[in-house]
Amino acid sequence: MQDFETGRPGRAFAGQVVLVSGARQGIGAAIARAFIAEGARVAAMVRKPEQAQEVEDWLASAGICVTADVTNEGECRAAVRECEDQLGACNVLVNAAGIAISKKFVDTDQDTWRRVIATDLDGPYHLIRAALPAMLARGSGVVISIASTAGLQGGRFIAAYTAAKHGLVGLTRALAAEYSGSGVSFNCVCPAYVDTPMTERTIENIVEKTGRSREAALQALLIDQGGRLIAPEEVAATCLMLASETGKSISGEAIVIGRGT
């Protein structure tokens, strides 16, 4: 990767602190690794203590692993404090933790609804509230939330997920308007289906409910996105751009990934 400011490989974010939720696997892990490759110190957040070791294995000396359930505001505040105490106040916050549960709307009970909203919308709310004061005091910062194309359009059998991601896009745009001129930017990245364990579970769910083969289920997902799953690294590259000097004037946007080739 190239330094967005100087063209030198691997130093675009030297000296910067990046906090990434959902960093155990999938998109979050790819984002954390990408920032590490560009010289950042990363606080990689996981939900459970037993998940920390696998992250620490690749994190090595490039940062710390912090444990917090994003649905718990107190734990999120504690995680941000730990990041600040050990690495410094975060320059970049990436909200990558998320879940998706596929059900018909009439079968979406309150427990399912609240679980999805708590993770996919309340989680970013908690972390942004905890990290934003230091960014505002410094006069600079970047907040990136991983939403979805489901945050911009409707989707069958994912009412809770669609509502949460629409809410996340709305929250991002509201914050961009409220804090315009503060030096802090707020953006969403909205990928279509990404090659992650979450998408694999979606495919398995389609197979189970419809009797289709795995390949047929996969092709049904890919019909509107160029016939392939998006690589997590493609999402990470967009986050690097938004957090760089190149992207500092971008705020309040929902950037779609996956409608191309």
Buried (B, 14 or more C-beta within 10 A) or exposed (E): BEBBEEEEEEBBBEEBBBBBBBBBBBBBBBBBBBBBBBBBBBBBBBBEEEBBEBBBEEBEEBBBBBBBBBBBBEBBBBBBEBBBEEBBBBBBBBBBBBBBBBBEEEEBEEEBBEBBBBBBBBBBBBBBEBBBEBBBEEEEBBBBBBBBBBBBEEBEBBBBBBBBBBBBBBBBBEBBEEBEEBEBBBBBBBBBBBBBEBBBBBBEBBBEEEEBEEEEBBEEBBEEBEEEBBBBBBBBBBBBBBBBEEBEEBBBBBBBBBEEE
